[in-house]
């Protein structure tokens, strides 16, 4: 489970939309294709929000300095289209030792591919190009991004202790 409440809500919204579309429209219905494209855009925004929320929460836990928190928040807000390289770069900028282990995690089970596919297809969709995105594929890739988010929350020590 994603521990950040806002990110958890966004993920649930995405999964609910996919389920609704799958149960409402036939597999060959063009509307399903349009919804898959819309969900891809939502997933791209979800990745941007995840990077912002996770690392902002980390900074807030690491320092009480309002100036440092403000700087980090503003900087993280500017990140767009976070592919797997950006996730590795941000992790490395906080702690260099995080990057290689994150890279290993991303390479396993095609998590890096999932992040990159979402960003790549988001660009195609936004610029009016053809996309072969499907609800099934975007669900798979979204599930992989949730794995990445949970990993980052653990890496940043943001998971509350069990009571």
C-alpha positions, 0 to 999 in steps of 0.5 A: 500500500502507498503510504502517502494519502494523496498518492494512494487516492490518485492510484485508486482513482486510476485503477477505478477508472480502468475497471469501470472502462473495462466493464462498460465497454467492449474490448474492441470499442474505440471509447476504450482506446480513448480512455486508455489514453486519458489514463496514460496522461493521469499516470504521467501526472501521478509519477510527477506527483509521486516524485514531488510528494515523496521527496518533499516528505523526505526533506521535511523529515530530515530538516526543520529549516524552512529555507531548505524545505522551501527550496526543495519543494520549489525544485521538486515542483519543476520536475516534469515527465519523470522517466526512470533516468530522472528517478535515478538522478533525483535519488542520487542527488539526495544520497549517491548510494541510493542510485545503484540500488534504485537502478537495480530495483527499476531494472527488475521486472521491467519497472524502468520500462513501465515508467518510460513507456508512460512518459513516452506515450504521454508525449505521443498522445499530447502531440496527437501521434498514434499510441498503441496504449491499451487498458490492460497495458496501462494497468500493468504499467501503473501497477509497476509504478506503484511498486516503485513508489512504495520502494521510494517511500521505504528508501526515504524511510517514510513508512510509519512503524507498525503499531 
